[in-house]
């Protein structure tokens, strides 16, 4: 398994965490993929890794899976957003 530390220094995973943090409600995977400008299949791969790390949860509502940040995910999203703002 590759080093989990690497995931936070790639643009798409970091943007996904920040996008999830900015919305107070759970999100759809397809909507999140559009927001960070990637394909749905790429978004799913990233989200699966984030789930393995305990940063997001999938909540099934009928046929739809909603994505929510965990407390740990919220903290990391805050840190990433803070770094991004400092660099602007």
Secondary structure, 3 states (H helix, E strand, C coil): CCCHHHHHHCHHHHHHHHHHHHCCCCEEHHHHHHHCCCCHHHHHHHHHHHHHCCCEEEEEECCEEEEEECHHHHHHHHHHHHHHHHHC
